[in-house]
Amino acid sequence: MAFTAVHRFARISPRKVRPIADMIRGKFADDALNVLRYQPHRGARMLEKVLRSALANAEDRRAPNLNHLIVVDVRVDPGPMFKRMRPRARGMANIIKKRMSHIQIALE
């Protein structure tokens, strides 16, 4: 039985979070928390919160072995974008895309 947690509409680009998500995929939950704790990235803080939430969900549903839970699935999908205009030379404008992501973690 999988225990999941999701952070939707996280204000960070999925491209910045995916390399950190790849580091914790397949590890024990405790080891993954230790890895995330010492990463200097802002995305690591978000992944850490979602992982703690998944562990709390497992505890709430009375998972038999909390010490042996493994991170089986970490997905960082793109969410909607804020689109903003930035003025450029000669009266033109560029579109600035402020990206969001949906972070999902599953433990088994």
C-alpha positions as CSV (number, residue, x, y, z in Angstrom):
1,M,0.0,0.0,0.0
2,A,1.4,3.4,-1.0
3,F,1.3,6.4,1.2
4,T,1.4,9.6,-0.9
5,A,1.6,13.4,-0.3
6,V,1.3,16.1,-2.9
7,H,2.4,19.8,-3.0
8,R,0.5,21.4,-5.8
9,F,1.3,24.9,-7.3
10,A,4.8,25.0,-5.8
11,R,6.4,28.3,-6.9
12,I,9.5,26.8,-8.3
13,S,10.4,25.6,-11.8
14,P,10.2,21.7,-12.2
15,R,13.5,21.8,-13.9
16,K,15.2,23.0,-10.6
17,V,13.5,20.3,-8.5
18,R,13.9,17.2,-10.7
19,P,17.7,16.7,-10.1
20,I,17.1,16.7,-6.3
21,A,14.1,14.4,-6.7
22,D,16.3,11.9,-8.6
23,M,18.7,11.8,-5.6
24,I,16.1,10.5,-3.2
25,R,14.2,8.1,-5.5
26,G,14.6,4.5,-4.3
27,K,16.1,5.3,-0.9
28,F,14.7,4.6,2.6
29,A,12.6,7.6,3.8
30,D,15.0,8.3,6.7
31,D,18.0,8.3,4.4
32,A,16.1,10.6,2.0
33,L,15.4,13.1,4.7
34,N,19.1,13.1,5.7
35,V,20.1,13.7,2.1
36,L,17.6,16.6,1.7
37,R,18.5,18.2,5.0
38,Y,22.1,19.0,3.8
39,Q,21.2,20.2,0.3
40,P,21.5,24.0,-0.2
41,H,18.7,24.2,-2.7
42,R,15.3,25.8,-2.1
43,G,13.7,22.8,-3.9
44,A,15.2,20.5,-1.3
45,R,13.2,22.3,1.4
46,M,10.0,21.7,-0.6
47,L,10.7,18.1,-1.2
48,E,11.6,17.6,2.5
49,K,8.2,19.0,3.5
50,V,6.3,16.7,1.1
51,L,8.3,13.7,2.3
52,R,7.5,14.5,6.0
53,S,3.9,14.8,5.0
54,A,4.0,11.4,3.3
55,L,5.6,9.9,6.5
56,A,2.8,11.5,8.6
57,N,0.2,10.1,6.3
58,A,1.8,6.6,6.7
59,E,1.8,7.0,10.5
60,D,-1.8,8.2,10.5
61,R,-2.9,5.1,8.5
62,R,-1.0,2.9,10.9
63,A,1.7,1.6,8.5
64,P,3.3,-1.5,10.0
65,N,7.0,-0.6,9.6
66,L,7.7,3.2,9.5
67,N,11.4,2.5,9.6
68,H,11.3,0.4,6.4
69,L,9.4,2.7,4.1
70,I,11.0,3.3,0.7
71,V,10.5,6.3,-1.6
72,V,9.1,4.5,-4.6
73,D,7.9,7.4,-6.7
74,V,8.9,11.1,-6.8
75,R,7.2,13.1,-9.6
76,V,7.7,16.8,-10.3
77,D,5.3,17.8,-13.0
78,P,4.8,21.2,-14.5
79,G,1.9,23.3,-13.3
80,P,0.4,26.5,-14.6
81,M,2.5,29.6,-15.4
82,F,2.2,33.2,-14.5
83,K,2.8,35.1,-17.7
84,R,4.3,38.6,-17.4
85,M,5.4,41.2,-19.9
86,R,8.9,42.8,-19.8
87,P,9.5,45.9,-21.8
88,R,12.4,45.7,-24.3
89,A,14.1,48.1,-26.7
90,R,12.2,49.7,-29.6
91,G,8.8,49.3,-28.0
92,M,8.8,45.5,-28.0
93,A,8.0,43.2,-25.1
94,N,9.2,39.8,-24.0
95,I,7.1,37.3,-22.1
96,I,8.4,36.2,-18.7
97,K,7.1,32.8,-17.6
98,K,7.0,32.3,-13.9
99,R,6.7,28.5,-13.6
100,M,5.0,26.4,-11.0
101,S,5.2,22.6,-10.3
102,H,3.3,19.8,-8.7
103,I,5.5,17.7,-6.4
104,Q,4.2,14.2,-5.5
105,I,6.0,11.6,-3.3
106,A,4.8,8.0,-2.7
107,L,6.2,5.7,0.0
108,E,5.8,1.9,0.2
